[in-house]
Amino acid sequence: MICKNVEPSLLWQHFAVLCAYPRPSHHEAALRAQIQAWASQLGLSHELDAVGNLLIRKPATPGMENRLGVVLQGHLDMVALKNEAVVHDFLQDPIQTYIADGWMHAKGTTLGADNGIGVAAALAVLESQDLAHGPLEVLLTIDEESGMSGAKGLQPDWLQGQLLFNLDTEDWGELYVGCAGGIDISVGQTLHPEPMPAGWVVRDLALTGLKGGHSGVDIHLERGNAIKLMSRLLFQAIPLFDLRLVSLRGGSLRNALPREAFARIAIPACDAANFAAFAAQCLAEWQQELQGVETDIVLQLADAQAEQVLSTADSAKVVNLLMGLPHGIRRWSTEVAGVVESSNNLGVLQFDGRRFDAVLMVRSLTETGVTELVQTIRAIARLGGFAVESSGAYPGWAPNLQSRALTVLQETYQAMYGAAPKVKVIHAGLECGLIGKAYPALDMVSFGPTIRGAHSPDERVEIASVTQFWTLLTASLVAVPVAN
C-alpha cells in the first residue's frame, strides 16, 4: 500500500485501511466492524441502524459547542470491477495501489476512491486532535453502489446535525446541490436452444479495451458501449452468415459503462474465412467511428466448441432487442446548461445459452424523464416477448441555492482561493435525495477531490486535489455559524 509520505497523512492512513478491507456492495460488514472497534478505542459513541448504516458522534471542540451540528456522510461500499485478465478476488484480496504522475491508481481493478477518499476524510476528522469543529456526526451508509438500500432505510430521528456535507463527488472546485434520480430495469426471457447443425463451426468473439466509466458522470463523453458494439456486429452478421448465438455476455454493473463483451457464435464452416474478414472490418469501422474517444479497442476471434445453439429466429430476436434498447443521453436539461437531464445505461448482459438477462439503469433530473425512458424500454422488450421488471428507484435531489451548507462552503472557498467555486447539479445519483426524504429540514451540499475513471479499472484520484479537498473541509468546519 503506497500511502506513506503522502499528505494529508492521516487521511491517507485511513484510506490504506479501507483498501485493505474488501468492500463490494453487500460486503461491508468486516470494514464496518473494524471502524466500530477503532471508534471505541477513541472513546467515540457509535451505533447502527436497522439496515446497517453506521453513525459515529464526536463532541464539539471547546468553544464550538454553540455551532450548528454537521454530518459528514459517505458510503462504505465500492464498485468491484477488474480487467478480464487480472486475477483478483474482491471478497478476499486488498486493493493494490500505486502512484504515477501525481495520481493514485489501482493495479488492474477499481481503486475505491469512490467513496473511500470521502470516508477516509471523515474518519481523519474524527481522529484529529487539532481540528476545531462544532457538534460532529459521521454517517457511513451501505450499498450505495448497487441500490442505495442504506440511504433508503436510513433511520429517521437519528441524525442531530443541521448541515450535511456529502463527500462523494469527483470534481475538485465544484459544489453540488442537486442530482438525478434513477431506477433499475431488468429484461429477461428463457430461450430454448437446439442441436448444433452439422457442418457448422463455433467461434468466440472477445471485444475488450474500451474505457468504460461511471454511467452518470461519464455518460456524456460518448464512449463506446461494448454490449451495443457487439450487438451491431451480430445484427449485421445474422443475414450475411445465418449466424446463430451460443452465448453472450457483457458488462458487470448496471451503473458502469460496459468495457468488454463476449459472444460465442456458430456459422456454416464454408463462411469461416469470410466471417473473420467481416469481424476485422467491424473493428476498423469502430476504430474510425470512435477515434479520439476510444484508442485501445481490441476484437479477438478464436475457435470454440458447442453442442447447442439458438435458432436463427431466436438469435435474431435477442440481437434485435439489444439493438433496440436505448443507451446514452436521452435529453439535455433545458434548465441547467451543460447538464444531462435523462439517460440510460445498458450495463449488464448475460445469456448462457438458455437464460437471457439484461440490466439497464435509467437516470433523470425529472420524474417524467424516468417514466418516459422506462416506458420506452418496456415497449421495446414486449415486442420480443421479454419480461420487464423495475426495482431500486430512488429520488433526485432538488437544488436549494439558499442552503446554509452551501453558503459555508462558498464563503470558505472564496476566502481560501480568491475565486468562487462552481455550483452544479450532477447527473449521477447521490444519496442526498434519499437522505433529504428522511430529513427534509437538513441543509446539504456535496463536494470532493478529482476522481477519474470511477466504476472502471482506470479509476484514479488526483493527490493534489485530495489535499485541497481536505483543506476546504477542515476550514469549513471552523466556519460553520452559530445555531439560532
C-alpha positions as MATLAB code, in Angstrom:
seq = 'MICKNVEPSLLWQHFAVLCAYPRPSHHEAALRAQIQAWASQLGLSHELDAVGNLLIRKPATPGMENRLGVVLQGHLDMVALKNEAVVHDFLQDPIQTYIADGWMHAKGTTLGADNGIGVAAALAVLESQDLAHGPLEVLLTIDEESGMSGAKGLQPDWLQGQLLFNLDTEDWGELYVGCAGGIDISVGQTLHPEPMPAGWVVRDLALTGLKGGHSGVDIHLERGNAIKLMSRLLFQAIPLFDLRLVSLRGGSLRNALPREAFARIAIPACDAANFAAFAAQCLAEWQQELQGVETDIVLQLADAQAEQVLSTADSAKVVNLLMGLPHGIRRWSTEVAGVVESSNNLGVLQFDGRRFDAVLMVRSLTETGVTELVQTIRAIARLGGFAVESSGAYPGWAPNLQSRALTVLQETYQAMYGAAPKVKVIHAGLECGLIGKAYPALDMVSFGPTIRGAHSPDERVEIASVTQFWTLLTASLVAVPVAN';
ca = [
       0.000    0.000    0.000;
       1.551    3.267   -1.136;
       0.086    5.893    1.177;
       3.217    6.744    3.173;
       4.696   10.224    2.859;
       1.557   11.480    1.122;
      -0.327   14.432    2.612;
      -2.622   14.762    4.423;
      -1.070   11.742    6.115;
      -3.962   10.967    8.485;
      -6.472   10.828    5.625;
      -4.232    8.559    3.544;
      -3.621    6.275    6.520;
      -7.354    5.705    6.754;
      -7.600    5.162    3.011;
      -4.913    2.476    3.306;
      -7.080    0.685    5.867;
     -10.083    0.886    3.540;
      -8.032   -0.621    0.701;
      -7.038   -3.494    2.980;
     -10.680   -4.442    3.573;
     -12.611   -5.834    0.569;
     -15.888   -3.935    0.468;
     -18.078   -4.577   -2.578;
     -21.727   -3.701   -2.046;
     -23.334   -6.081    0.481;
     -19.896   -6.998    1.850;
     -19.133   -4.009    4.073;
     -19.515   -5.831    7.422;
     -15.818   -6.543    8.076;
     -14.788   -2.955    7.367;
     -17.683   -1.603    9.400;
     -16.716   -3.785   12.383;
     -13.132   -2.561   12.145;
     -14.305    1.065   12.158;
     -16.548    0.397   15.148;
     -13.637   -1.110   17.089;
     -11.459    1.855   16.131;
     -14.147    4.329   17.260;
     -14.447    2.533   20.595;
     -10.697    2.848   21.118;
     -11.018    6.598   20.581;
     -13.916    6.801   23.019;
     -16.377    7.881   20.332;
     -20.007    6.851   20.600;
     -21.329    4.843   17.663;
     -24.407    2.861   16.699;
     -26.009    1.008   13.802;
     -29.496    1.424   12.440;
     -31.711   -1.450   11.320;
     -30.258   -1.690    7.795;
     -26.610   -1.465    8.834;
     -25.660    2.201    8.454;
     -23.045    3.333   10.962;
     -23.265    6.635   12.851;
     -20.330    7.949   14.893;
     -20.568   11.060   17.074;
     -17.811   13.385   18.278;
     -18.476   16.274   20.684;
     -17.655   19.842   19.714;
     -14.189   21.129   20.476;
     -14.045   23.638   23.364;
     -15.629   26.957   22.441;
     -17.520   25.497   19.432;
     -20.428   23.946   21.308;
     -22.903   26.572   20.060;
     -22.246   25.946   16.340;
     -24.656   24.200   14.012;
     -24.145   20.457   14.040;
     -22.515   18.969   10.929;
     -22.979   15.492    9.482;
     -20.127   14.188    7.299;
     -21.554   11.496    5.034;
     -20.136    8.877    2.715;
     -20.720    5.259    1.720;
     -18.643    2.267    2.788;
     -19.018    0.128   -0.336;
     -17.113    0.367   -3.593;
     -17.602   -0.779   -7.159;
     -15.754   -4.080   -7.634;
     -14.562   -4.271  -11.227;
     -11.382   -5.636  -12.783;
      -9.896   -6.211  -16.176;
     -10.703   -9.651  -17.571;
      -7.101  -10.859  -17.398;
      -6.489   -9.670  -13.833;
      -6.635  -12.249  -11.049;
      -8.298  -10.573   -8.075;
     -10.888  -11.764   -5.549;
     -12.822   -8.753   -4.306;
     -14.050  -10.747   -1.299;
     -10.543  -11.652   -0.173;
      -7.818   -9.541   -1.733;
      -6.820   -5.990   -0.761;
      -6.640   -3.283   -3.397;
      -3.088   -2.851   -4.698;
      -2.292    0.820   -5.250;
       0.485    2.783   -6.898;
       1.265    6.436   -7.618;
       2.085    7.774  -11.070;
       2.252   11.374  -12.287;
       0.513   12.767   -9.221;
      -2.383   10.305   -9.266;
      -3.105    7.241   -7.168;
      -4.193    4.177   -9.164;
      -5.002    0.532   -8.548;
      -3.360   -2.392  -10.337;
      -5.976   -3.627  -12.802;
      -9.002   -3.055  -10.546;
     -11.189   -0.249   -9.337;
      -9.430    1.830   -6.692;
     -12.327    2.569   -4.359;
     -11.516    6.281   -4.146;
     -15.269    6.470   -4.822;
     -16.134    6.845   -1.946;
     -13.088    5.742    0.027;
     -11.461    9.173   -0.022;
     -14.593   10.788    1.412;
     -14.897    8.127    4.114;
     -11.191    8.416    4.939;
     -11.533   12.199    5.275;
     -14.457   11.826    7.677;
     -12.553    9.307    9.798;
      -9.488   11.558    9.807;
     -11.607   14.422   11.141;
     -12.874   12.149   13.906;
      -9.350   11.113   14.878;
      -7.679   14.509   14.626;
      -6.916   16.238   17.894;
      -6.101   19.664   16.459;
      -9.148   20.481   14.317;
     -11.815   22.882   15.554;
     -15.434   21.951   14.885;
     -18.903   22.071   16.355;
     -21.014   19.009   17.201;
     -20.000   16.382   14.656;
     -21.550   13.223   13.278;
     -20.175   10.856   10.655;
     -22.775    8.821    8.766;
     -21.401    5.863    6.797;
     -24.023    4.177    4.646;
     -24.014    0.770    2.964;
     -24.886   -0.482   -0.516;
     -24.749    2.868   -2.303;
     -23.334    1.398   -5.488;
     -25.846   -1.404   -6.017;
     -29.169    0.046   -4.913;
     -28.766    2.658   -2.146;
     -30.556    0.407    0.334;
     -28.613    2.021    3.182;
     -29.874    5.511    2.397;
     -33.344    4.166    1.604;
     -33.573    2.530    5.014;
     -31.926    5.363    6.943;
     -33.354    5.572   10.425;
     -35.477    8.705   10.976;
     -34.983   10.930   14.030;
     -31.406    9.657   14.307;
     -29.253   12.458   12.931;
     -28.913   15.521   15.154;
     -26.992   17.874   12.847;
     -28.466   20.695   10.796;
     -25.921   20.677    7.926;
     -24.757   17.693    5.888;
     -21.576   17.525    3.828;
     -21.811   14.643    1.378;
     -18.217   13.762    0.426;
     -18.994   11.773   -2.714;
     -18.476   13.888   -5.820;
     -15.493   13.782   -8.141;
     -14.532   17.235   -9.427;
     -12.471   19.480   -7.181;
     -13.631   23.087   -7.158;
     -17.271   22.199   -7.742;
     -20.080   22.174   -5.182;
     -23.106   20.050   -5.986;
     -26.596   20.983   -4.833;
     -28.751   18.559   -6.851;
     -28.646   15.186   -8.570;
     -30.634   12.883  -10.805;
     -32.987   10.186   -9.601;
     -32.969    6.754  -11.120;
     -34.329    3.232  -11.426;
     -33.038   -0.194  -12.490;
     -34.741   -2.136  -15.268;
     -34.324   -5.897  -15.779;
     -35.256   -7.553  -19.075;
     -35.333  -11.351  -19.257;
     -36.561  -14.448  -21.029;
     -35.857  -18.187  -21.050;
     -34.942  -19.467  -24.506;
     -34.657  -22.981  -25.926;
     -31.509  -23.992  -27.811;
     -31.393  -26.773  -30.365;
     -28.673  -29.176  -31.556;
     -25.762  -27.697  -33.482;
     -26.266  -28.144  -37.256;
     -23.842  -30.469  -38.984;
     -21.004  -28.795  -40.846;
     -21.008  -25.671  -38.676;
     -18.117  -24.138  -36.721;
     -18.092  -22.235  -33.453;
     -16.172  -19.039  -32.802;
     -15.545  -16.899  -29.735;
     -15.584  -13.129  -30.121;
     -13.928  -11.016  -27.403;
     -14.352   -7.247  -27.511;
     -12.100   -5.525  -24.969;
     -10.110   -2.345  -24.375;
     -12.933    0.184  -24.065;
     -12.616    2.855  -21.392;
     -15.899    2.261  -19.591;
     -16.588    4.593  -16.683;
     -19.382    5.845  -14.434;
     -22.760    5.745  -16.152;
     -23.783    9.041  -14.572;
     -20.563   11.028  -14.564;
     -19.224    9.825  -17.944;
     -22.383    9.160  -19.991;
     -21.964   12.409  -21.960;
     -18.456   11.511  -23.168;
     -19.877    9.256  -25.913;
     -17.603    6.352  -25.057;
     -18.252    3.023  -26.696;
     -20.608    0.545  -25.038;
     -19.177   -2.936  -25.601;
     -22.641   -4.562  -25.493;
     -24.015   -2.227  -28.138;
     -20.967   -2.610  -30.392;
     -21.096   -6.408  -30.187;
     -24.823   -6.276  -30.914;
     -24.177   -4.227  -34.052;
     -21.725   -6.831  -35.314;
     -24.196   -9.654  -34.656;
     -27.096   -7.730  -36.191;
     -25.184   -7.288  -39.444;
     -23.830  -10.853  -39.425;
     -27.102  -12.748  -38.975;
     -28.422  -12.156  -42.508;
     -24.950  -12.439  -44.071;
     -23.866  -15.712  -42.483;
     -27.007  -17.219  -40.902;
     -25.182  -16.574  -37.623;
     -26.633  -18.207  -34.502;
     -25.942  -17.441  -30.860;
     -24.467  -19.920  -28.410;
     -23.844  -17.479  -25.537;
     -23.389  -13.774  -24.977;
     -22.271  -11.598  -22.091;
     -21.033   -8.087  -21.439;
     -20.625   -5.522  -18.692;
     -20.737   -6.284  -14.996;
     -22.524   -3.421  -13.203;
     -25.687   -1.553  -14.061;
     -24.049    1.779  -13.197;
     -20.813    1.213  -15.147;
     -20.367    1.694  -18.888;
     -19.616   -1.770  -20.343;
     -15.936   -2.085  -21.257;
     -15.976   -5.667  -22.540;
     -18.352   -8.065  -24.311;
     -18.001  -11.726  -25.288;
     -20.019  -13.760  -27.773;
     -19.899  -17.431  -28.761;
     -21.493  -17.904  -32.161;
     -21.991  -20.623  -34.795;
     -21.777  -20.237  -38.579;
     -21.542  -22.596  -41.546;
     -17.947  -23.802  -41.963;
     -17.863  -22.510  -45.519;
     -18.302  -18.951  -44.186;
     -15.486  -19.064  -41.615;
     -12.943  -17.107  -43.643;
     -15.445  -14.502  -44.766;
     -16.693  -14.057  -41.214;
     -13.167  -13.424  -39.945;
     -12.731  -10.731  -42.585;
     -16.111   -9.247  -41.675;
     -15.164   -9.062  -37.971;
     -11.925   -7.299  -38.848;
     -13.894   -4.799  -40.933;
     -16.231   -4.113  -38.000;
     -13.263   -3.403  -35.746;
     -11.812   -0.986  -38.295;
     -15.155    0.826  -38.529;
     -15.404    1.157  -34.733;
     -11.854    2.474  -34.514;
     -12.664    5.104  -37.121;
     -16.015    5.970  -35.571;
     -14.657    6.309  -32.030;
     -11.275    7.827  -32.797;
     -10.272   10.350  -30.196;
     -12.624    8.718  -27.678;
     -11.586    5.050  -27.661;
      -7.978    4.328  -28.577;
      -7.447    0.723  -27.466;
     -10.350   -1.298  -28.878;
      -9.473   -4.974  -29.428;
     -11.635   -7.618  -31.136;
     -10.291  -11.172  -31.000;
     -11.625  -14.250  -32.806;
     -10.877  -17.798  -31.608;
     -12.039  -21.349  -32.283;
     -14.502  -22.808  -29.783;
     -16.821  -25.770  -29.214;
     -20.547  -26.082  -28.524;
     -23.250  -28.721  -28.787;
     -26.314  -26.493  -28.769;
     -27.224  -23.198  -30.398;
     -30.210  -20.874  -30.687;
     -32.312  -20.985  -33.811;
     -31.806  -18.241  -36.363;
     -35.145  -16.705  -35.316;
     -34.303  -16.647  -31.604;
     -30.802  -15.369  -32.289;
     -32.319  -12.516  -34.280;
     -34.865  -11.837  -31.530;
     -32.129  -11.405  -28.909;
     -29.967   -9.224  -31.134;
     -32.918   -7.109  -32.282;
     -33.758   -6.412  -28.645;
     -30.195   -5.369  -27.860;
     -30.095   -3.128  -30.912;
     -33.394   -1.518  -29.961;
     -32.720   -0.873  -26.272;
     -31.651    2.742  -25.731;
     -28.251    3.667  -24.401;
     -26.692    7.054  -23.719;
     -28.098   10.561  -23.428;
     -31.833   10.828  -23.956;
     -32.220   14.545  -23.313;
     -30.131   17.508  -22.176;
     -31.535   19.746  -19.453;
     -33.196   22.922  -20.663;
     -32.947   24.450  -17.175;
     -29.320   23.745  -16.235;
     -26.916   24.365  -19.117;
     -24.485   21.565  -19.898;
     -26.211   19.004  -17.686;
     -27.721   15.752  -18.928;
     -31.376   15.543  -17.969;
     -32.132   11.907  -18.860;
     -30.021    8.913  -19.859;
     -29.977    5.152  -19.920;
     -27.118    2.707  -19.465;
     -27.381   -0.773  -20.947;
     -24.981   -2.022  -18.310;
     -25.135   -5.809  -17.932;
     -25.919   -8.655  -20.321;
     -25.877  -12.370  -19.563;
     -27.047  -15.137  -21.906;
     -25.759  -18.612  -21.023;
     -27.475  -20.458  -23.855;
     -30.865  -20.673  -22.173;
     -31.497  -17.728  -19.880;
     -31.256  -14.174  -21.208;
     -30.993  -11.267  -18.747;
     -30.101   -7.634  -19.285;
     -29.942   -4.863  -16.686;
     -30.306   -1.186  -17.511;
     -30.091    1.917  -15.359;
     -32.279    4.927  -16.110;
     -31.375    8.342  -14.685;
     -33.209   11.661  -14.917;
     -33.490   15.011  -13.197;
     -37.264   14.768  -13.675;
     -39.838   12.122  -12.788;
     -41.330   12.351  -16.268;
     -37.896   11.714  -17.770;
     -37.600    8.478  -15.823;
     -41.138    7.449  -16.746;
     -40.652    8.073  -20.463;
     -37.477    6.012  -20.655;
     -38.927    3.157  -18.599;
     -41.990    3.046  -20.841;
     -39.779    3.027  -23.945;
     -37.746    0.085  -22.629;
     -40.903   -1.801  -21.677;
     -42.424   -1.305  -25.136;
     -39.302   -2.456  -26.963;
     -38.898   -5.527  -24.745;
     -42.537   -6.526  -25.059;
     -42.273   -6.571  -28.842;
     -39.974   -9.564  -28.450;
     -41.933  -11.203  -25.663;
     -39.358  -10.354  -22.990;
     -40.401   -9.822  -19.377;
     -39.580   -6.459  -17.799;
     -39.212   -5.601  -14.117;
     -38.179   -2.384  -12.390;
     -36.530   -2.004   -8.988;
     -34.274    0.182   -6.891;
     -35.973    3.500   -7.625;
     -34.500    6.465   -5.805;
     -35.474   10.151   -5.881;
     -33.474   13.039   -7.225;
     -32.188   15.856   -5.061;
     -33.770   19.240   -5.798;
     -31.344   22.199   -5.620;
     -31.600   24.675   -2.737;
     -29.403   27.653   -3.501;
     -30.255   29.206   -0.119;
     -28.779   26.255    1.768;
     -26.653   27.272    4.765;
     -24.327   24.371    3.999;
     -23.752   25.778    0.524;
     -23.116   29.258    1.933;
     -20.461   27.933    4.334;
     -18.615   26.118    1.542;
     -18.880   29.008   -0.927;
     -17.585   31.613    1.509;
     -14.768   29.383    2.757;
     -13.660   28.509   -0.772;
     -13.772   32.180   -1.834;
     -11.650   33.200    1.167;
      -9.106   30.450    0.517;
      -8.705   30.726   -3.250;
      -9.926   34.202   -4.168;
     -12.462   32.818   -6.596;
     -15.964   31.401   -6.413;
     -16.460   27.641   -6.700;
     -18.733   26.302   -9.399;
     -22.198   25.357   -8.143;
     -23.601   22.436  -10.094;
     -26.203   19.724  -10.455;
     -24.857   16.237  -11.200;
     -26.430   13.605  -13.443;
     -25.104   10.786  -11.259;
     -27.159    9.625   -8.290;
     -26.191   10.786   -4.818;
     -27.633    9.639   -1.526;
     -28.676   13.203   -0.708;
     -32.081   12.725   -2.340;
     -32.904    9.786   -0.092;
     -31.377   11.387    2.999;
     -33.393   14.532    2.297;
     -36.547   12.439    2.083;
     -35.946   11.179    5.632;
     -34.641   14.548    6.882;
     -36.354   17.280    4.830;
     -35.005   20.118    7.009;
     -31.367   19.081    6.540;
     -29.231   21.541    4.511;
     -26.936   19.552    2.200;
     -24.051   20.099   -0.193;
     -21.723   17.616   -1.891;
     -18.058   18.040   -2.801;
     -14.890   16.022   -3.174;
     -11.479   15.701   -4.840;
     -10.871   14.970   -8.511;
     -11.512   11.314   -9.375;
     -11.368    9.982  -12.910;
     -12.460    6.638  -14.332;
     -14.759    5.786  -11.420;
     -16.533    2.435  -11.832;
     -13.713    1.168  -14.062;
     -10.223   -0.295  -13.561;
      -8.897    3.046  -14.790;
     -10.152    4.749  -11.603;
      -7.636    7.177  -10.146;
      -7.610   10.112   -7.741;
      -5.508   13.261   -8.055;
      -3.389   13.544   -4.929;
      -3.058   17.349   -5.008;
      -6.843   17.710   -5.151;
      -7.182   15.485   -2.077;
      -5.023   17.966   -0.159;
      -7.216   20.843   -1.359;
     -10.381   18.910   -0.532;
      -9.127   18.230    2.989;
      -8.162   21.869    3.498;
     -11.603   23.079    2.396;
     -13.376   20.507    4.549;
     -11.494   21.326    7.725;
     -11.681   25.092    7.176;
     -15.420   24.858    6.538;
     -15.963   23.055    9.838;
     -14.382   26.028   11.593;
     -16.600   28.425    9.616;
     -19.939   26.802   10.483;
     -22.159   29.512   12.020;
     -23.689   29.638   15.461;
     -27.002   27.834   15.847;
     -30.028   30.120   16.082;
];
